[in-house]
Amino acid sequence: MKYEYRYRNTAADIWQLSMYYIYGSLVGVCNVIFTIAVFALGVSRWNSSGPFFKTFVILGCCLFPLIQPVFAYKKARKQAESISLDTHMGFDDWGIHVKQGENHWDIRWEKIRRIARKPNMILIFSDSTHGFVLADRVLKEEKNEFYNYVASKIKAAGKK
């Protein structure tokens, strides 16, 4: 094996992944626009409004930057608690070898759709919605070398 890792995704890993996808998509753009608009409305009408309006402005300003991440973390914690086995992953010139408990999968490089580098993790997609999350705490100092290796294998497999 060229690279081998044994890990179990944590609630923080799953939460970070969900935050990347929420705020890196059109939904995130809408969340930011909504928050800015509510804040601007609140500032412009604060002195002339009553407690009902002020309460909803405060809730509106807190919805996406505070409340949504808290609920996303609660969901991530439940997902992480449901993971009872470590994942063993091996990467070589043939492809990716995954073992979790008694289950074993071998995935050729041709079947891997893409790789994405996020600030604290690398994502390897086997299709448009499924993949593997390898956090920096798993990859350690090999992160850049590993990313370049997998990217080169995916690119080479795409040319065949």
N, C-alpha and C positions, 0 to 999 in steps of 0.2 A: 504494500500500500504506500502510496505517495504521502497521503495525509490520513490520519485517523483521529476521531474525536468521540468522546463519550460524555453525554450531557443530558440534562433534563431542563426544559424551558421553565423559567420561573414566572410568577405573576408580573414582575417588572418587565420581563422580556415581551410577554404577550401584550401588556399595556402599552409599551413603547411602540410596538408594531401597529396597534390600533390607532394610536395618536398620529403616527406617520401617515396612515391611510386616511384618517379623518381630515387632517390639516394639509395634506398634500393632494387633495382632490377638490372638485367643484363644491362638494359639501363644506369643506373647510373654508373656501372662499366665501360661501354664503354665510357661514357662521361668523366670520370676521366682519363682513359687511353689516350683518344684523346687529352685532355688538356695537360697532361704531355708530350706526344709525340710532340705536336706543340711547347710547351715551350722549350723542349730539342733541337728540330730542329732550333728554333729561336736563342737560345743561341749559338749553334755551328756554325751557318752560318750568324750571325748578321753583323759582320764586312765586310764580302765579298758579301753582298747582296744589292739590290737596294731598292728604296722606295716601289715598288709594293709588293715585298716579305715581307718587314717589316710591311706594312699595313695589309696583310693577316695573318701574325703571331700574330699581336696584336688583330685582330678580332677573330682569332682562340682561343687565350688564354682567351678572354672575353666571348666567346659564351656560354659555359655551366655554369661557375660560376657567371656571371652577366646578360647576355642578356636573357637566358632562364628563370631564376627566375622572371625577370621583366615581361616578357610576361605571365608567369604562374600566376603572381599576377593580371595582367589585366583581365585575363580570370576568375579568382576566384572572382574578384570584380563584374564582370557582373553576375556571378552565384549568389552571395550573394544579389545583388540588385533585382534579380528575386524572392527571397524568401520574400513573403509579409506577412506570418503568423507565429506566434510562434508555436513551437512544444511542446506539453505536453507529457511527457513520465512517465509512472508508471511501476514499477517493483515489482512483488510479487511472491509468491510461484507457481502460475499458469503459469505466463509468463510475457510478455511485453505488455503494453497497450499504444497505440500511438494515439494522437488526434492532428489534424492540421485543424483548421477551422471547417467545418462540417464533415470532413472525420475522420473515426475512424477505427483503426486496432487493433486486438488482436492477438498476436503471442505466441503460446505455446513454452516452452523451447525446445521441441523436434525439432522445426523448425529452431532454431538458430544454425548456423554452427560453429561459433567460436567467440572468443573475442581476441582482440589484444591491448596491452598496448604500447603506444608511449610516448615519453618524455612529451608531453603537452596535450595528449588526450587519450581517450579509444574508440576503435572501436568495434562495435558489428555487426557481419555479419549475415544477414538473408539468404544469398546465397553467391556464390563465388564473385559476383560483387556489391551487394547491402547491405547496412547496415546503421548504425546510428553512428554519430560522437558526442561524448560527451567530450567537451573541459574541461580542468582543471578549467577554470573560472566558469563552470557550476557545476562541482562536488565538488569544493572547498576542504575542509579537509576530505571529505568522499571518496576520490579517491581510496585509497588502500582497504578500507573496501568494497566499492561498487564493485571493480574489483573482489575481493575474493568471494563475494556473487554471482555475475553473473557467474563467472568461475565454482563455485560449482554447480550451477543450470544446467549449460550446461553439465557438466560432469555427474551429476546424471541423467539427461534426456537421455544422450547417452547410459547409462547402461540398460535402460528399454527395 
